[in-house]
Amino acid sequence: MPHSTYLPEKMGSATVEPSGSFEAGSYQEFTLTYTAGYFGIDDTGSLKIVHRFASDMGRPQFDKPTAPNYVTVEASNGAVLHVEYDMKRNIRPWDKTIYIKVVRGFLREGDQIIVRFGDRREGSPGMRIQTFCEQTFEFKVLVDAIATYNYVELPEQPEIAIIPGPPTIYKAILPTLRQVNEPFRLCLKGEDRWGNPSDQCDAGFRLRSNIPVDGLPDSVTLKPAQFSQIISGLSVDTSGDLSIELLDDDGNLVACTNPCRCVDKADLLPYWGDLHGQSEETIGTNSARDFYDFARDKAFLDICVHQGNDFQITTEFWHWLNELSAEFTEDGRFIVFPGWEWSGNTGLGGDRNVLHMHEGRQIHRSSHALVDDLSDIDTDATSASDLFEALKDEDCTVFAHIGGRYADIKVAHDQRLEKAVEVHSAWGTFEWLIHDAFEQGYRVGIVSNSDGHKGRPGASHPGSTKFGAYGGLTCVLAPAFTRAGIMQGLRKRHHYGTTGSRVILDTRVNFSNPAELFADDPRLGDVSSAPVHSAMMGDILRTTDDKVTFSIDVSSAAAIERIDIRNGLETLEVYRPYSEAELGRRIRVIWEGSEYRGRGRETIWDGYAELTDNSFESLTPINRYNLDKRFEQTAPGRIDWNALTTGGFGGFEAMLKDRDAGSLTINTALIQQEIKLEDIGHEELIFENGGIERRIRVFRLPDHNPHSAIKIEREIKLVNEHDNALYVRITHEDGHYSWSSPIYLFR
């Protein structure tokens, strides 16, 4: 870190009590004691206690002694201290800072500053600690002993271990598609209330499948000290969509797998990946090795890519990432690409992600902002245009990303390299990025990843920060489970994205007359082609047909709420798998959207809903990942909540006591509305409030929706003026989205 290295051994010491291991997300009390060193701390000198950007420990507060996260600070010699908290008072990634300034008096050697995190002496429940696991959670202490505002890190930092809690949910994962008689595995785990894989499972389950499975035991036990249970060597000898249920001793359903489609033959197989996340060496948590271990062994991914901010990747760390990608890549088991996030300023093109086919390639940083070694500064690419020029002869692929900065693909785009846009990550949902691509006439696929900072690639629970969403996943349809096979799937846009669920999604176009399928975008020049009668997601074709048949096949563990069928910027149809006559007492209130494209996109939806002449029989939150946010039924007909969105959606589902009686009042700072319940029907009621699709939607559902698998066909009339980009967005009742990459047709 670029702090002063002047005599750290004379700057004092710090300890934290109690030490040891503590449950993620629990309330605790810690006393950090700083003991001044040889220099003491001079008048107007200061101390910083800093935590990582990624940490979602409760925000310290200093004036409510009975409330959570109460912090007190005192000097042993009576010196007067000024204390404040700032989210960005230090150099990233250690930017969350308690700043303690000596404003009257000074400290001599041996004097102490005592900081009580979660001080319980006056009734506070304690400090809510970080919701995700970390073996070395540091209370990093920096000292400005000589009052120059030039800080020195203490040579030894106090730390604790944050470990998972007991399981509150169990998950069972199958592959998405396998050929008949091809071996596969069933992966099982328990997760605590904050989404951490738990090693405190102690439960047995009976296994029940809808298709006979060779090698499947009758039961399974998840034991303490184990984070997962994997049953390998399974197979089926018949085609169909397989699902396996976990049942408890009383026969109650505990978990159900995602569907696995078993077919006689498949040219392409689906592989799940999180192509974007970071570790503690940049702005995340836990090491890069831990990152890949988690992805492979706890999230059960097939593909993973570490993508740190380039301006924080030292040459040594880049070499280490290359060593790790080579070590972890194992054909047929787990594929890693050497990768990095080009993190240019928004005005210079915004974030891009680079995946190299081979190790040992040059990283072209957007800047050396946090890299002191400037010996390779001439390799920097400080704009997105410079990046594409630097990569023009590289064996790599690029996708556009929205994080703190956002990719402005109108500023720069290279159709040779930039094959996809990321419409979802833990930062939120950003469909406007694919819309930008359509407006510019680009032919790109859709990916979803996490950009996770909490050390959980592939299972990136957002925790309790302003990350507004569960991290996404990308399903790559590849000819081989190798690095080359996965890269081919990415370059051909043969992939789809989800907000974290594993679904079967297949979209195809059938032609009346042979269409010309291009091996790559024909705008690139000399591109081969072949005549075909059908095409899959990601394909680019020229057709003489005036209309085509668009087929959609989706299967999910959750019921399907709707399918938006789209041609580029136009929604052709919203398909719902149930009729008006099937609607019952179940309604949904959804809030969604964002303030604008940049960092300040968070939209606050705090408010309440209240019934008149009716009551709620049951209430269920939707996408409420942050358990610190209030969701409380305060009366038979009233629900109060705190919520935010960053482009995605949240809300609640209610079962009404009476189907149509009375009215519903919704009150938030942005939208206030009174609705007669009899007016809530099949078509949603939409209440807009500017921003980017910032709105509340209200609609009615059947009391039970059995439709988790849907196959439909639509005849689509093609336009001549521009590409026909045919794709779908699926909304699942469990709060997840899925997007197919578009099929691009031109006449």
N, C-alpha and C positions, 0 to 999 in steps of 0.2 A: 504494500500500500504506500502511496506517495505522501506519507507523513514524515516528520523529522525523525532521524535516527540518533539524535544526540543523547548519549548516556542514558539509555532506558533503564539501566540497573540502578540509577539514582533517582528515579521518578516515583518510587513507592511501590506498593503492592495492593492487591485486592483479593478478597475472598467472598464467597457467597454461601450462606447457610439457610436451610439445609442443603446438602448436596445429594447426589444420587439420581434416581430415575423417577419420573413423574408422568402421569397419564396425560396424553394429548388432550387439550381443551378443558382440562380440569382447573379449578380455582385453588391457588396456592399462595403462600406468603413466603417471601425470600428477603433476607437481609444481606445487602451488599455493603461491605465495609472496605473503604479505601483508607489505607494508612500512608501518610505522606512520607516521601523519601528525603534524601539529603537536602534538596532544594526547598522542601515544603511546597506551598503555593503562595505566590505573592499577592498582594492587594490587587484586585481586578483580574487575577488569574482565574482559571476555570478548569472544569472537569467535564468530559463527555462520557456518557454511558450509551453505547450505540448497539443497535440490532440490525439485522439484515432487512433489506427492502422486502424480501419474500415473507418475512415473519408476520403472522397475523395475531401475535400476542395482543391482549386488550390494550387499548390506547390509555396510557397513564393520565391520571387526572389528580389534581392537588387540592381541591376545595370541597369535596363531598366525602367526608370520612365514613359514611355508612354505605356508600355505593361501591360497586365493583371497580377494580383497577385503581384504588386509592394509593397514592405514593407520598411518603413523607421523606424529607431530607433535613439533616441537622449536622452541625459541626461539633466535635467533642470539646473544642475550646471556646465555643460561643460565638465564633465568627458569623457575621450576617451573610446569608446566601440568597442569591436570586436563582429561581428554578423555573424552567419552562420546557415544553416539549415541542419538537418540530419534526415533521415527517421527512424533511430533507435538510438536515443541518450538518451533514457530513458527506464525505466522498462515497459514492456508490461502490459496492452494494451495501455498505454499512451506513445507510442514510437516516434511519429512524433514531432520533437522538433525544435523550434527556440532557439538557445543558444546565450546568451548575456553576454559577459565577460567584466568586468571593467579592462582595461589594463593600464590606466594611470589616477590616481586620485582615489577617493572613494566617497561614498554617506553617508551623515548624515541623521538623522531622518528628514523626511519631504521632502527630495530631491526626484525627480521623474525620472522615465524612461518612455518615451512616445513612444509607438509602434503604427504606423499607418498601419493597414492591408488594402491593396488596396488604397494606398495614391493617391488621384486624383489631387493633386495640380499641377502636371506637365503633366497631360493628360492620366494617366492610367484609364481604364474603371472601375477599382475596383478589389476586391478580389472575385473570383468565389467561392461561399460558397458551402457547402456540398450538394449533389444532392438528399439526402434522408432525411426523416423527423425525427426530434428529439426535444422533448419539452424542454430538458435541455442540449443544446449543450454548453459545457464548454470551456473557454479559461483557462485551468488549469495553475496556476503559482506556480513555485517552486523556493525557494530562498536559495542560498549559501552565507549567510550574512558574515560568518566568514572565508571564503576562504579556506574551508577544502574539498570542493567538496562533502559535505554531505548535502543533500537538505531537506528543510522543506516545506511541502505544506501549503499554506495560509489557514486559517480556513474557509474563505468564498471565493468562486471562482466566477468570472464573467461569466454570461451565457446569451444565447439568445435562442429563439425558432425558429426552422426551420419547415416550414409548406408547404403543397403542393401548386402547382400552378394550374391554370385553366386546365380543361381537354383538351387533344388533340386527345384522342382516347377513344372509348367506347368498353367494353368487355361484352359478354353475355355467361354464362356458364350453361350447363345442366349436369346432371349425364350422364355417358357413356352407361349404360344399365339399363333398368327397365322392369319389367314384365307388361303385359297389365293390365290395371285397377289398377296398383299400383301407389300411389301418389308420385309426385316428385316436384321439385321447379326449377324456373328459376332465376338465380342470375345476376344482372346487376351492372356495375360500370363504372365510367370514370377514366382515368389515365392521369396525367400530362406528360410532355415531357420526364421526367426522370423515369417514371414508378411508381410514387406514386399515390395511390388511392386519388382522389380529392373530397373535400367537397365543391367545387365551381361549381358543375354541376347545370345547369338551362336550361333543354331542355326536350322536349316531343318527343316521337317516336311512330310510328305505328308499331304494331307487326304482322308479317306474318309468318305462319308456313306451312310446306309442307304436314303435316298430321293434321287432325282436333284434337285439344287439348281441352279437357273439362276444364273449369275454366280459360282459357287464355283470358285476356282482349284484347280489340281492340287496346288500346294504353297504354302507361306508361309515367310518368314524373319523372325525376331525379331532386330533388330539392336542393337548397343550404343548407349547414350544414349537409347534408346526405352523407355518404361515399358509400352507396350502396342501392340498391332496390331489395328486394327478393319477388318473387311471388310464393307463396306456394299453395299446394292443387291441382296441375295440374295432369291430367291423360289422357291416350289415350286408346281407345278400339279396336285398330287394330295394327298389327305388322308392322314393317318397321323401317327405319332409319330417325329419326325426326331431323329437324333443324328449328330454329326460327330466323328470320331476324328482325333487327331494321331499320326502314326507317324514314327519316326526312320528313318535310312538303312537300318537292318537290318530294318525292318518291325515293330519292337516298338511296342506301344501306350504312348504317353507321357501322353496325356490324352484324356478323352472329355467332350463337353458334357453339360449337363443336357438332358433331353428337351424338345423343342418340339413341341407338338401343332398340327398343321395341319388346319384344318376349313374346310368350305365357307362357313359363316356363324356368327358369334358376336355376341350382343347385348352381352356383357361381355367385356372383355379383362383379363388379369392384369398388374399392374404391381408391381414389387418396390421396397420401401422400407426404410430404416432411419429410423424416426420419432423417434429419441432419441439424442443424443450431445452432447459438449461440446468446447470448444476452450480454448486457453490463457488467454483473457480471463476464464474462470471457473476450472474445476479440471482442464481437459484439457491438450492439447498442440497446438502449432501454431495458426495463426490461424483465425478463423471463415471467412475466404476460402479458406484451405487446406483447411478441412473440407469445403466444398462442392465445391471442385475435385477432391478425392480421391473423394468420393462419385460424382460424375458421370463422371470420366475414368479412375479407377483401380479403382473397385468396380463401375462400370457399372450404377449404380442408376437407377431411374426417379423415385424420390421420396426426399427427405431433409429432416429437420427438426433444426435446432440447438436444443437444450433445456438451457440452462445453469441452474444453481441460482439461483433468483430473488433470494436474499439477497446475491448477488454480481454481479447485473446492474445496472450503473449506468444512469441515464437515457440517457447518451450512447451506451453500448454497446447498449441496447435500440433506439435510433434506428438505429444502424449495422446491427444484425441485420435490421431492417425494410428498410433499403436493399438489403442483400444478398439477402433473400428475393425482393424485386421484381426485382433484376438477374438472378438465376439462374433464375427461373421462365420457362420457354419451353414453351408448349403443344406437345405432340407430341414433346418431347425430355426435359425435366427439370422436375419440379414441386417447389417449396419452399413450406412454410407458415411464417409468422411464429410462433414458438413459444417456450415457456419451461416450466421445471419448477417447479411450486409445491412448495417443499421444507419444508413444515411439520413440526414435531416429531411423532413417532409418536403421542403422546398427544392431539394435536390433529387427527389424521386421516392423517398420513403423506403420502408423495410422490404427486403427481398431475402429469400432463403436459397442457398446453394447446396446441391447434393452432387458430390464428385463420384465418379465411377471407380476411381483408384486412389490409393493413398499417395502421399508425397507431393501433392500439388500445392501451388502457391496460393496463399490466402491474400485477397485484395481488399484490404480494410477500407471502410468509409472514412476513417480517421485513426489517429493514434491517441485519441483523447485520454485513455487510461493505460496506454502502453508506453513506458518510458524509453525503451530501446527504439531509437529512430533509425537504426542501420538499414532497415528495409522500407523506409518511408516512400521511396520512389516506386514501390509496387502498389501503393494505395490507389483506389478508384473512388474519388470523392463525390461523384455523381452517379446516378443510375445508368446514364448513357456511357460513362467511363467504365462502369462495371461490365456492361454487355460487351463493350469493345475489348476489355481485358480477358473476357471468357470466350471470345468468339471461336477459338480453336481448341477449347477444353472439352473433354468428354464428361459433360455434366448436364444437369437440368436445374431450372430455377422456378420458384413460384412466388407470387406476391403475397405479402402478409400485412395484417393490421395488428399492431401492438399498441405501445404508447404512441409511437409514430405510425402513420398509415402509408401504405404504398399508393403513390399517385401514378397509376399506369397511363394516364394521359400525358404525363411528362416524359416517360420513357417506357418502351416495351420492345422486346426482341422476339419475334415469332420463332426464331431458330432455337431459342433457349427457354424462354418463359412460357411453359406449357400449361400452367395452372394458376388459379387464384384461390386463396384460402378464405372461405366464407364464414368460417367459425373457428374460434379458439376459446381459451379460458377468458380472454378479454371481452368476448361477446359474439354476436352474430352480425355479419356484415354482407348482406346480400347486395348492397349497393356496389360492391366491388365487381361482381359478375355483371351487373348492369352497366358499369363503366366500360367493361370489356365489350359488351354488345354494342354500346353506342359508338365505340371506336372501330367496330368491325373485327375485333380480335377473335381468334378461335382457340379458346383455352378450356381446360377441364376444371373441375371443382374438387378441392381437397378440404379436409377439416382436420385440425390437429389441436394440441393443447397449448403450445408455448408455455408449458407448465414450469413454475418456479419452485414447486414444493416437493420435488423429488419423487413424483408419482406418474411418470409417463405412461400413457395408456389407461390410466385410472385416475384422472386428474380432477379430483374433488376441489372446488374453488376455496373451501375453507371459509374464513370469516374476514375477508378483505373486500376491496372494491372490484376484484375479479368477479365478473357478473355471471359466469356460466361454468358448467362442467366442461372439461376439455374434450375436444372432438377426436374422431378417429377417421382414418382414410382406409378404404378397402380397395386394394389394387388387384386387378384381374390380370394375372400373369401366366405366361406359358411354362415357366419353371420357377421353383423356389430357390432361386439363385440371385445374386446381385444383378447379373445381366438380365434375367427374366423380369425382375421387379422394375429395373430401369426401363425396359421395353414397355411395360404396362403404363408407367408414368409418362413416357414420351408420346405414347399413342392416346393419352387421355382415357385409357380404359380403367377408370376408377370412379368411385363415388365417396361422398363424405357424409358423416353423421355427427350429431352432437354428443356422441359417446356410446350409443347403443350399437349392437351388432345385428344387422338385418340382412336379409336376402333382398337384393334389388337388381332387377334386370329390365332394361329398356331397349327396344329394338324398333327399327323401321323396316317395313316390307314394301317392295316396289312392284308395280304392274309390269314395267319394262326394265331391262337391265340398267343399273346405275353404275357410274364410274367411281370406284373406291380408290382414294389416293393413299399411298404409303405414308405421306406427310402432307403438310399444308402446301397445296400447289403454288401458292404465292412465292414459295422459296425457289421456284425455278424448275430444274430438271427432276421431277418427282414421278416415280413409276405409279401405274394404276392398273386396276383389273375390274372386269365387269362382275357385278354381284346382284342378287335379288333381295338381299337383306343386309342390315347394318346394325352395329351395337353402339352403346354409349361411347362418345369420344371420336367416332369416325367422321371423316370429311368426305363428302360425295357430291358429284354432279349428276343431276337427274333430268330427264325429259318429262317426267310425270307432273301433272297438275296437282295431284293429291296423292298422299301416301297413307299407309296404315301404321299407326303408332301404337305399339303394344307395351303394356306396363305390367310387371310381375313383381309383387312385393310380399314378403312374409316376415313377420316380426313376433317377438314374444308378447308384445303389447297390442292392444286393439288399435286400429287405425281410425283416426278422427276424420282426416280429409286428405285428398291428393290434389295439389295444384298442378294442372297440366299447362305448360308454358311454351310459347314460341318466342324466344328472346325476351323482349321487354313486355310482351303481351301475355296475360293469363287467359288462355282459351276456355278453360273450364275449371270449376272447383267441384270435384267429385266427392260426394259423401256416401259411404256404403250403406246408408239407412235412409228410409223415407220419412216424410213428414208424419205419416200415420204411426210410426214407431216411436216417436218422441214421448218422453215421460216426464218425471219430476226432477230430473237431473239437469242442472244448468252449470255453465262455466263463465267465470269473469276473468278475463285475461288482460294484463297490462304489458305493454311492450314498447320497443323502440329506444332511441337514444337522442341526446341533446344535439350532437353534431358529430363530425367525423373524428375529431382530435381527442386528446387525452381527457378533456373534460366532458366526455360523452355520457357520464352517469346520469340517469334520470331517476329522481326520487318519487316513489309512489305511496308514501306513507298515507294511511287513511283508514276508512271504515266503510262497511256496507251494512244497511239496516233494512229489515223487512217491516212492512205494515200489514196487519191482518194476515200474517202467516208466520212460520218459524222454520228454522233449519233443523232437519232431522239428522244430518251429518255434514261435516265440513272436512275437506281434504286440500292441503296446500299443493300447488303445482310449482315445481322447480324451486322449492325453498331449501337451498343447500346451506345457507348461513343460519345456523340454529340460534345465533344471537339475535336475529331479527324476530320481532314479535309476530305471532300469529295466534290470536286468542279469541275464543268465543266468549263475549262478555255478557250476553243475554241470549235467551232462546232464539231471538231474531236479529242478533248483531254479531259481527266479526270485525275486530280491529287488527291492523297489521302495520309492519314496517317492511318496506321492500324497495329494491332498485333494479333497474335493467340497464344493460349496456349494448342494446341492439337485439337481444333475445327476448324471451317472454317469461313471465311468471303469472301467478294468479291463484285462484282456488276453484274447487268444484263443490257444489252444494246439492244435497238432496233435500228438496222442499217437502214439508209436511203436506201441503196442499198444492196441487199442480199449477193452478192458475190464479188463486185468490190473492188479492192485495197487490202491493207494489214493492219495488226494490230501489232504495236510495244508495247511490255510490258517492262518496265524498273524499276527494284527494285535493291536493293543492292545485293540480293541473286540470282536473275534470270533476265537475259535480253534475250528477244526473239522477233524475227520478224516472223509473221505468215501470210500466204496468207489467206484471208477470205474464199476463195473457198475451202480451206482445212479443215475448221472447220465444222464438221459434227456430225453424230449420236454417233460415238465413240469419247471419250474425248481425247484430246492431253494433255499429262502429262509431266511436266518439273520438274525434281527432284533436290533437293539440300541438301542431307544428313539429319541429325537430325532424328527425328521420323516422317516419312511420311511428311516431310517438302517439299512442292512442290506447283506449280501452275497448275491448270487444266483449260482447255478451251474446251467448247463444245457448241452445237447448240440445240435449243428447237423449238417446234412449236410456232407460234405466240400466240396461245391460247391452253392451255392444260386443257381439261375438266375432266381429270381422277383424282378425289379425293377419289374414292372408287374402290378397286380392289379385285377380288377373282381369284386366280390361283391355279393350282395343278401341281406338278412336281413329276416324278418318280425318286427316288434317289437310286442308287446302293450303297449298304453298303460295308464298308471295314471290314476286320477281325482283323487287327493288333491292333486297339485301339478303343475307344468309337467313335461312330458317334454322334456328337453334332450338331443337326440340328437347325438352328436359322436364323433370318433375321435382317437386318438393313434397315430401310425405310428412304429415304431422301425425305423430303417434300419441295416444292418450296418456302415456307415461311422461310426457313433456319433452320428448325428443323430436328432432327433425332429421330427415335424410334427404340428400340431394343427389340426383344422377348427374354425371357430366353430360353436357349437351351433345346431341348428334347434329352435325352441321351439314345442311343441304343447300345447294344453290343450283339455279337453273340456267 
